[in-house]
C-alpha cells in the first residue's frame, strides 16, 4: 500500500481516513477542562470524543507526560482514592488557551469540510 496516510487503495477498494491528526490532544484537554481525572478514567472517556474503539494506554500516558512537560497539564499524586496512589491530571491555564486555539482550528476545518460537501452534493 502506497500513498498519503489519509487514504489507501487495497485490492481494488479505496479506504479514506478523514481525520484530524493528533485529535487525542484536544480531546484530552477538553476532558480535563471538564474535570481533573486519573489516567484510567481518561482512557475510558477518550473514545467518546475520538471515535476510536480502543486507546492504547502507553500512548495516552506518553501524551499526558508530553503535555505536562509543556506546562499544558499538571498532575499530582492522589492518595485519597481507594487502592494504590494514582496521578490525577488537570488542565493548566496554558492548556486552556491551547484548547481555545484547537477549538478555533477545528471550527475552521468544519467550515472547509461543509463547503466541500455542499459543492460535492451540488454535482451529485
Chimera marker file (.cmm) of the C-alpha trace (Angstrom):
<marker_set name="trace">
<marker id="1" x="0.000" y="0.000" z="0.000" r="1" g="1" b="0" radius="0.5"/>
<marker id="2" x="1.331" y="3.395" z="-1.028" r="1" g="1" b="0" radius="0.5"/>
<marker id="3" x="0.082" y="6.947" z="-0.903" r="1" g="1" b="0" radius="0.5"/>
<marker id="4" x="-0.784" y="9.503" z="1.739" r="1" g="1" b="0" radius="0.5"/>
<marker id="5" x="-1.793" y="8.301" z="5.196" r="1" g="1" b="0" radius="0.5"/>
<marker id="6" x="-5.260" y="9.787" z="4.617" r="1" g="1" b="0" radius="0.5"/>
<marker id="7" x="-6.129" y="7.137" z="2.015" r="1" g="1" b="0" radius="0.5"/>
<marker id="8" x="-5.273" y="3.616" z="0.977" r="1" g="1" b="0" radius="0.5"/>
<marker id="9" x="-6.047" y="1.615" z="-2.145" r="1" g="1" b="0" radius="0.5"/>
<marker id="10" x="-6.011" y="-2.083" z="-1.478" r="1" g="1" b="0" radius="0.5"/>
<marker id="11" x="-7.370" y="-4.923" z="-3.588" r="1" g="1" b="0" radius="0.5"/>
<marker id="12" x="-9.333" y="-2.555" z="-5.828" r="1" g="1" b="0" radius="0.5"/>
<marker id="13" x="-11.042" y="-0.656" z="-2.999" r="1" g="1" b="0" radius="0.5"/>
<marker id="14" x="-10.422" y="2.783" z="-1.517" r="1" g="1" b="0" radius="0.5"/>
<marker id="15" x="-10.317" y="3.339" z="2.199" r="1" g="1" b="0" radius="0.5"/>
<marker id="16" x="-10.292" y="7.019" z="3.169" r="1" g="1" b="0" radius="0.5"/>
<marker id="17" x="-9.438" y="8.251" z="6.659" r="1" g="1" b="0" radius="0.5"/>
<marker id="18" x="-10.975" y="11.721" z="7.024" r="1" g="1" b="0" radius="0.5"/>
<marker id="19" x="-9.389" y="12.670" z="10.308" r="1" g="1" b="0" radius="0.5"/>
<marker id="20" x="-7.650" y="15.448" z="12.131" r="1" g="1" b="0" radius="0.5"/>
<marker id="21" x="-4.135" y="14.423" z="13.090" r="1" g="1" b="0" radius="0.5"/>
<marker id="22" x="-3.339" y="14.445" z="16.805" r="1" g="1" b="0" radius="0.5"/>
<marker id="23" x="-7.021" y="14.741" z="17.737" r="1" g="1" b="0" radius="0.5"/>
<marker id="24" x="-6.364" y="12.946" z="21.026" r="1" g="1" b="0" radius="0.5"/>
<marker id="25" x="-4.586" y="16.086" z="22.287" r="1" g="1" b="0" radius="0.5"/>
<marker id="26" x="-7.565" y="18.472" z="22.147" r="1" g="1" b="0" radius="0.5"/>
<marker id="27" x="-9.863" y="15.670" z="23.298" r="1" g="1" b="0" radius="0.5"/>
<marker id="28" x="-7.736" y="15.120" z="26.424" r="1" g="1" b="0" radius="0.5"/>
<marker id="29" x="-7.575" y="18.846" z="27.128" r="1" g="1" b="0" radius="0.5"/>
<marker id="30" x="-11.361" y="19.088" z="26.839" r="1" g="1" b="0" radius="0.5"/>
<marker id="31" x="-11.903" y="16.143" z="29.189" r="1" g="1" b="0" radius="0.5"/>
<marker id="32" x="-9.517" y="17.703" z="31.711" r="1" g="1" b="0" radius="0.5"/>
<marker id="33" x="-11.261" y="21.059" z="31.409" r="1" g="1" b="0" radius="0.5"/>
<marker id="34" x="-14.485" y="19.275" z="32.385" r="1" g="1" b="0" radius="0.5"/>
<marker id="35" x="-12.795" y="17.828" z="35.481" r="1" g="1" b="0" radius="0.5"/>
<marker id="36" x="-9.405" y="16.567" z="36.699" r="1" g="1" b="0" radius="0.5"/>
<marker id="37" x="-9.041" y="12.822" z="36.207" r="1" g="1" b="0" radius="0.5"/>
<marker id="38" x="-6.831" y="9.769" z="36.601" r="1" g="1" b="0" radius="0.5"/>
<marker id="39" x="-5.320" y="8.129" z="33.544" r="1" g="1" b="0" radius="0.5"/>
<marker id="40" x="-7.695" y="5.152" z="33.643" r="1" g="1" b="0" radius="0.5"/>
<marker id="41" x="-10.716" y="7.449" z="33.693" r="1" g="1" b="0" radius="0.5"/>
<marker id="42" x="-9.321" y="9.371" z="30.712" r="1" g="1" b="0" radius="0.5"/>
<marker id="43" x="-8.693" y="6.060" z="28.952" r="1" g="1" b="0" radius="0.5"/>
<marker id="44" x="-12.369" y="5.156" z="29.386" r="1" g="1" b="0" radius="0.5"/>
<marker id="45" x="-13.732" y="8.585" z="28.398" r="1" g="1" b="0" radius="0.5"/>
<marker id="46" x="-11.453" y="9.392" z="25.453" r="1" g="1" b="0" radius="0.5"/>
<marker id="47" x="-13.295" y="7.196" z="22.893" r="1" g="1" b="0" radius="0.5"/>
<marker id="48" x="-16.424" y="9.349" z="23.454" r="1" g="1" b="0" radius="0.5"/>
<marker id="49" x="-14.630" y="12.175" z="21.649" r="1" g="1" b="0" radius="0.5"/>
<marker id="50" x="-12.169" y="10.452" z="19.348" r="1" g="1" b="0" radius="0.5"/>
<marker id="51" x="-14.460" y="7.779" z="17.956" r="1" g="1" b="0" radius="0.5"/>
<marker id="52" x="-11.682" y="5.240" z="18.446" r="1" g="1" b="0" radius="0.5"/>
<marker id="53" x="-12.845" y="1.950" z="19.882" r="1" g="1" b="0" radius="0.5"/>
<marker id="54" x="-9.614" y="1.439" z="21.797" r="1" g="1" b="0" radius="0.5"/>
<marker id="55" x="-6.984" y="3.835" z="23.057" r="1" g="1" b="0" radius="0.5"/>
<marker id="56" x="-3.538" y="2.456" z="23.841" r="1" g="1" b="0" radius="0.5"/>
<marker id="57" x="-2.623" y="3.080" z="27.475" r="1" g="1" b="0" radius="0.5"/>
<marker id="58" x="1.046" y="3.663" z="26.664" r="1" g="1" b="0" radius="0.5"/>
<marker id="59" x="0.167" y="6.291" z="24.057" r="1" g="1" b="0" radius="0.5"/>
<marker id="60" x="-2.166" y="8.039" z="26.500" r="1" g="1" b="0" radius="0.5"/>
<marker id="61" x="0.489" y="8.278" z="29.210" r="1" g="1" b="0" radius="0.5"/>
<marker id="62" x="3.149" y="9.435" z="26.710" r="1" g="1" b="0" radius="0.5"/>
<marker id="63" x="0.785" y="12.174" z="25.554" r="1" g="1" b="0" radius="0.5"/>
<marker id="64" x="-0.037" y="13.196" z="29.144" r="1" g="1" b="0" radius="0.5"/>
<marker id="65" x="3.674" y="13.338" z="30.058" r="1" g="1" b="0" radius="0.5"/>
<marker id="66" x="4.401" y="15.436" z="26.974" r="1" g="1" b="0" radius="0.5"/>
<marker id="67" x="1.554" y="17.831" z="27.780" r="1" g="1" b="0" radius="0.5"/>
<marker id="68" x="2.822" y="18.073" z="31.350" r="1" g="1" b="0" radius="0.5"/>
<marker id="69" x="6.385" y="18.801" z="30.189" r="1" g="1" b="0" radius="0.5"/>
<marker id="70" x="4.999" y="21.655" z="28.060" r="1" g="1" b="0" radius="0.5"/>
<marker id="71" x="3.094" y="23.070" z="31.047" r="1" g="1" b="0" radius="0.5"/>
<marker id="72" x="-0.308" y="22.379" z="29.472" r="1" g="1" b="0" radius="0.5"/>
<marker id="73" x="-1.328" y="19.798" z="32.069" r="1" g="1" b="0" radius="0.5"/>
<marker id="74" x="-0.354" y="19.329" z="35.693" r="1" g="1" b="0" radius="0.5"/>
<marker id="75" x="-0.522" y="16.225" z="37.831" r="1" g="1" b="0" radius="0.5"/>
<marker id="76" x="-0.273" y="15.269" z="41.463" r="1" g="1" b="0" radius="0.5"/>
<marker id="77" x="-0.450" y="12.075" z="43.428" r="1" g="1" b="0" radius="0.5"/>
<marker id="78" x="-3.925" y="11.254" z="44.703" r="1" g="1" b="0" radius="0.5"/>
<marker id="79" x="-3.510" y="9.319" z="47.941" r="1" g="1" b="0" radius="0.5"/>
<marker id="80" x="-7.166" y="9.640" z="48.930" r="1" g="1" b="0" radius="0.5"/>
<marker id="81" x="-8.824" y="7.426" z="46.304" r="1" g="1" b="0" radius="0.5"/>
<marker id="82" x="-9.305" y="3.728" z="47.059" r="1" g="1" b="0" radius="0.5"/>
<marker id="83" x="-6.436" y="1.463" z="46.102" r="1" g="1" b="0" radius="0.5"/>
<marker id="84" x="-2.856" y="2.476" z="45.382" r="1" g="1" b="0" radius="0.5"/>
<marker id="85" x="-1.968" y="6.133" z="44.867" r="1" g="1" b="0" radius="0.5"/>
<marker id="86" x="-2.647" y="7.375" z="41.344" r="1" g="1" b="0" radius="0.5"/>
<marker id="87" x="-1.748" y="10.513" z="39.419" r="1" g="1" b="0" radius="0.5"/>
<marker id="88" x="-4.611" y="12.953" z="38.934" r="1" g="1" b="0" radius="0.5"/>
<marker id="89" x="-4.253" y="15.195" z="35.890" r="1" g="1" b="0" radius="0.5"/>
<marker id="90" x="-5.659" y="18.711" z="35.462" r="1" g="1" b="0" radius="0.5"/>
<marker id="91" x="-5.536" y="21.268" z="32.672" r="1" g="1" b="0" radius="0.5"/>
<marker id="92" x="-3.362" y="24.351" z="33.267" r="1" g="1" b="0" radius="0.5"/>
<marker id="93" x="-4.151" y="27.935" z="32.192" r="1" g="1" b="0" radius="0.5"/>
<marker id="94" x="-1.794" y="27.472" z="29.205" r="1" g="1" b="0" radius="0.5"/>
<marker id="95" x="-3.639" y="24.255" z="28.376" r="1" g="1" b="0" radius="0.5"/>
<marker id="96" x="-6.941" y="26.160" z="28.445" r="1" g="1" b="0" radius="0.5"/>
<marker id="97" x="-5.529" y="28.696" z="25.978" r="1" g="1" b="0" radius="0.5"/>
<marker id="98" x="-4.289" y="25.904" z="23.707" r="1" g="1" b="0" radius="0.5"/>
<marker id="99" x="-7.714" y="24.251" z="23.881" r="1" g="1" b="0" radius="0.5"/>
<marker id="100" x="-9.261" y="27.542" z="22.698" r="1" g="1" b="0" radius="0.5"/>
<marker id="101" x="-6.896" y="27.507" z="19.699" r="1" g="1" b="0" radius="0.5"/>
<marker id="102" x="-7.734" y="23.883" z="18.957" r="1" g="1" b="0" radius="0.5"/>
<marker id="103" x="-11.460" y="24.716" z="19.004" r="1" g="1" b="0" radius="0.5"/>
<marker id="104" x="-10.929" y="27.585" z="16.560" r="1" g="1" b="0" radius="0.5"/>
<marker id="105" x="-8.819" y="25.414" z="14.221" r="1" g="1" b="0" radius="0.5"/>
<marker id="106" x="-11.452" y="22.663" z="14.318" r="1" g="1" b="0" radius="0.5"/>
<marker id="107" x="-14.182" y="25.233" z="13.617" r="1" g="1" b="0" radius="0.5"/>
<marker id="108" x="-12.257" y="26.384" z="10.505" r="1" g="1" b="0" radius="0.5"/>
<marker id="109" x="-11.780" y="22.740" z="9.484" r="1" g="1" b="0" radius="0.5"/>
<marker id="110" x="-15.513" y="22.131" z="9.927" r="1" g="1" b="0" radius="0.5"/>
<marker id="111" x="-16.339" y="25.154" z="7.748" r="1" g="1" b="0" radius="0.5"/>
<marker id="112" x="-13.979" y="23.962" z="4.969" r="1" g="1" b="0" radius="0.5"/>
<marker id="113" x="-15.477" y="20.482" z="5.173" r="1" g="1" b="0" radius="0.5"/>
<marker id="114" x="-19.016" y="21.877" z="4.979" r="1" g="1" b="0" radius="0.5"/>
<marker id="115" x="-18.099" y="23.929" z="1.862" r="1" g="1" b="0" radius="0.5"/>
<marker id="116" x="-16.545" y="20.872" z="0.256" r="1" g="1" b="0" radius="0.5"/>
<marker id="117" x="-19.574" y="18.673" z="0.972" r="1" g="1" b="0" radius="0.5"/>
<marker id="118" x="-22.029" y="21.305" z="-0.249" r="1" g="1" b="0" radius="0.5"/>
<marker id="119" x="-20.155" y="21.623" z="-3.533" r="1" g="1" b="0" radius="0.5"/>
<marker id="120" x="-19.864" y="17.855" z="-3.836" r="1" g="1" b="0" radius="0.5"/>
<marker id="121" x="-23.623" y="17.439" z="-3.324" r="1" g="1" b="0" radius="0.5"/>
<marker id="122" x="-24.402" y="20.106" z="-5.979" r="1" g="1" b="0" radius="0.5"/>
<marker id="123" x="-22.937" y="17.916" z="-8.720" r="1" g="1" b="0" radius="0.5"/>
<marker id="124" x="-24.141" y="14.588" z="-7.474" r="1" g="1" b="0" radius="0.5"/>
<link id1="1" id2="2" r="1" g="1" b="0" radius="0.2"/>
<link id1="2" id2="3" r="1" g="1" b="0" radius="0.2"/>
<link id1="3" id2="4" r="1" g="1" b="0" radius="0.2"/>
<link id1="4" id2="5" r="1" g="1" b="0" radius="0.2"/>
<link id1="5" id2="6" r="1" g="1" b="0" radius="0.2"/>
<link id1="6" id2="7" r="1" g="1" b="0" radius="0.2"/>
<link id1="7" id2="8" r="1" g="1" b="0" radius="0.2"/>
<link id1="8" id2="9" r="1" g="1" b="0" radius="0.2"/>
<link id1="9" id2="10" r="1" g="1" b="0" radius="0.2"/>
<link id1="10" id2="11" r="1" g="1" b="0" radius="0.2"/>
<link id1="11" id2="12" r="1" g="1" b="0" radius="0.2"/>
<link id1="12" id2="13" r="1" g="1" b="0" radius="0.2"/>
<link id1="13" id2="14" r="1" g="1" b="0" radius="0.2"/>
<link id1="14" id2="15" r="1" g="1" b="0" radius="0.2"/>
<link id1="15" id2="16" r="1" g="1" b="0" radius="0.2"/>
<link id1="16" id2="17" r="1" g="1" b="0" radius="0.2"/>
<link id1="17" id2="18" r="1" g="1" b="0" radius="0.2"/>
<link id1="18" id2="19" r="1" g="1" b="0" radius="0.2"/>
<link id1="19" id2="20" r="1" g="1" b="0" radius="0.2"/>
<link id1="20" id2="21" r="1" g="1" b="0" radius="0.2"/>
<link id1="21" id2="22" r="1" g="1" b="0" radius="0.2"/>
<link id1="22" id2="23" r="1" g="1" b="0" radius="0.2"/>
<link id1="23" id2="24" r="1" g="1" b="0" radius="0.2"/>
<link id1="24" id2="25" r="1" g="1" b="0" radius="0.2"/>
<link id1="25" id2="26" r="1" g="1" b="0" radius="0.2"/>
<link id1="26" id2="27" r="1" g="1" b="0" radius="0.2"/>
<link id1="27" id2="28" r="1" g="1" b="0" radius="0.2"/>
<link id1="28" id2="29" r="1" g="1" b="0" radius="0.2"/>
<link id1="29" id2="30" r="1" g="1" b="0" radius="0.2"/>
<link id1="30" id2="31" r="1" g="1" b="0" radius="0.2"/>
<link id1="31" id2="32" r="1" g="1" b="0" radius="0.2"/>
<link id1="32" id2="33" r="1" g="1" b="0" radius="0.2"/>
<link id1="33" id2="34" r="1" g="1" b="0" radius="0.2"/>
<link id1="34" id2="35" r="1" g="1" b="0" radius="0.2"/>
<link id1="35" id2="36" r="1" g="1" b="0" radius="0.2"/>
<link id1="36" id2="37" r="1" g="1" b="0" radius="0.2"/>
<link id1="37" id2="38" r="1" g="1" b="0" radius="0.2"/>
<link id1="38" id2="39" r="1" g="1" b="0" radius="0.2"/>
<link id1="39" id2="40" r="1" g="1" b="0" radius="0.2"/>
<link id1="40" id2="41" r="1" g="1" b="0" radius="0.2"/>
<link id1="41" id2="42" r="1" g="1" b="0" radius="0.2"/>
<link id1="42" id2="43" r="1" g="1" b="0" radius="0.2"/>
<link id1="43" id2="44" r="1" g="1" b="0" radius="0.2"/>
<link id1="44" id2="45" r="1" g="1" b="0" radius="0.2"/>
<link id1="45" id2="46" r="1" g="1" b="0" radius="0.2"/>
<link id1="46" id2="47" r="1" g="1" b="0" radius="0.2"/>
<link id1="47" id2="48" r="1" g="1" b="0" radius="0.2"/>
<link id1="48" id2="49" r="1" g="1" b="0" radius="0.2"/>
<link id1="49" id2="50" r="1" g="1" b="0" radius="0.2"/>
<link id1="50" id2="51" r="1" g="1" b="0" radius="0.2"/>
<link id1="51" id2="52" r="1" g="1" b="0" radius="0.2"/>
<link id1="52" id2="53" r="1" g="1" b="0" radius="0.2"/>
<link id1="53" id2="54" r="1" g="1" b="0" radius="0.2"/>
<link id1="54" id2="55" r="1" g="1" b="0" radius="0.2"/>
<link id1="55" id2="56" r="1" g="1" b="0" radius="0.2"/>
<link id1="56" id2="57" r="1" g="1" b="0" radius="0.2"/>
<link id1="57" id2="58" r="1" g="1" b="0" radius="0.2"/>
<link id1="58" id2="59" r="1" g="1" b="0" radius="0.2"/>
<link id1="59" id2="60" r="1" g="1" b="0" radius="0.2"/>
<link id1="60" id2="61" r="1" g="1" b="0" radius="0.2"/>
<link id1="61" id2="62" r="1" g="1" b="0" radius="0.2"/>
<link id1="62" id2="63" r="1" g="1" b="0" radius="0.2"/>
<link id1="63" id2="64" r="1" g="1" b="0" radius="0.2"/>
<link id1="64" id2="65" r="1" g="1" b="0" radius="0.2"/>
<link id1="65" id2="66" r="1" g="1" b="0" radius="0.2"/>
<link id1="66" id2="67" r="1" g="1" b="0" radius="0.2"/>
<link id1="67" id2="68" r="1" g="1" b="0" radius="0.2"/>
<link id1="68" id2="69" r="1" g="1" b="0" radius="0.2"/>
<link id1="69" id2="70" r="1" g="1" b="0" radius="0.2"/>
<link id1="70" id2="71" r="1" g="1" b="0" radius="0.2"/>
<link id1="71" id2="72" r="1" g="1" b="0" radius="0.2"/>
<link id1="72" id2="73" r="1" g="1" b="0" radius="0.2"/>
<link id1="73" id2="74" r="1" g="1" b="0" radius="0.2"/>
<link id1="74" id2="75" r="1" g="1" b="0" radius="0.2"/>
<link id1="75" id2="76" r="1" g="1" b="0" radius="0.2"/>
<link id1="76" id2="77" r="1" g="1" b="0" radius="0.2"/>
<link id1="77" id2="78" r="1" g="1" b="0" radius="0.2"/>
<link id1="78" id2="79" r="1" g="1" b="0" radius="0.2"/>
<link id1="79" id2="80" r="1" g="1" b="0" radius="0.2"/>
<link id1="80" id2="81" r="1" g="1" b="0" radius="0.2"/>
<link id1="81" id2="82" r="1" g="1" b="0" radius="0.2"/>
<link id1="82" id2="83" r="1" g="1" b="0" radius="0.2"/>
<link id1="83" id2="84" r="1" g="1" b="0" radius="0.2"/>
<link id1="84" id2="85" r="1" g="1" b="0" radius="0.2"/>
<link id1="85" id2="86" r="1" g="1" b="0" radius="0.2"/>
<link id1="86" id2="87" r="1" g="1" b="0" radius="0.2"/>
<link id1="87" id2="88" r="1" g="1" b="0" radius="0.2"/>
<link id1="88" id2="89" r="1" g="1" b="0" radius="0.2"/>
<link id1="89" id2="90" r="1" g="1" b="0" radius="0.2"/>
<link id1="90" id2="91" r="1" g="1" b="0" radius="0.2"/>
<link id1="91" id2="92" r="1" g="1" b="0" radius="0.2"/>
<link id1="92" id2="93" r="1" g="1" b="0" radius="0.2"/>
<link id1="93" id2="94" r="1" g="1" b="0" radius="0.2"/>
<link id1="94" id2="95" r="1" g="1" b="0" radius="0.2"/>
<link id1="95" id2="96" r="1" g="1" b="0" radius="0.2"/>
<link id1="96" id2="97" r="1" g="1" b="0" radius="0.2"/>
<link id1="97" id2="98" r="1" g="1" b="0" radius="0.2"/>
<link id1="98" id2="99" r="1" g="1" b="0" radius="0.2"/>
<link id1="99" id2="100" r="1" g="1" b="0" radius="0.2"/>
<link id1="100" id2="101" r="1" g="1" b="0" radius="0.2"/>
<link id1="101" id2="102" r="1" g="1" b="0" radius="0.2"/>
<link id1="102" id2="103" r="1" g="1" b="0" radius="0.2"/>
<link id1="103" id2="104" r="1" g="1" b="0" radius="0.2"/>
<link id1="104" id2="105" r="1" g="1" b="0" radius="0.2"/>
<link id1="105" id2="106" r="1" g="1" b="0" radius="0.2"/>
<link id1="106" id2="107" r="1" g="1" b="0" radius="0.2"/>
<link id1="107" id2="108" r="1" g="1" b="0" radius="0.2"/>
<link id1="108" id2="109" r="1" g="1" b="0" radius="0.2"/>
<link id1="109" id2="110" r="1" g="1" b="0" radius="0.2"/>
<link id1="110" id2="111" r="1" g="1" b="0" radius="0.2"/>
<link id1="111" id2="112" r="1" g="1" b="0" radius="0.2"/>
<link id1="112" id2="113" r="1" g="1" b="0" radius="0.2"/>
<link id1="113" id2="114" r="1" g="1" b="0" radius="0.2"/>
<link id1="114" id2="115" r="1" g="1" b="0" radius="0.2"/>
<link id1="115" id2="116" r="1" g="1" b="0" radius="0.2"/>
<link id1="116" id2="117" r="1" g="1" b="0" radius="0.2"/>
<link id1="117" id2="118" r="1" g="1" b="0" radius="0.2"/>
<link id1="118" id2="119" r="1" g="1" b="0" radius="0.2"/>
<link id1="119" id2="120" r="1" g="1" b="0" radius="0.2"/>
<link id1="120" id2="121" r="1" g="1" b="0" radius="0.2"/>
<link id1="121" id2="122" r="1" g="1" b="0" radius="0.2"/>
<link id1="122" id2="123" r="1" g="1" b="0" radius="0.2"/>
<link id1="123" id2="124" r="1" g="1" b="0" radius="0.2"/>
</marker_set>
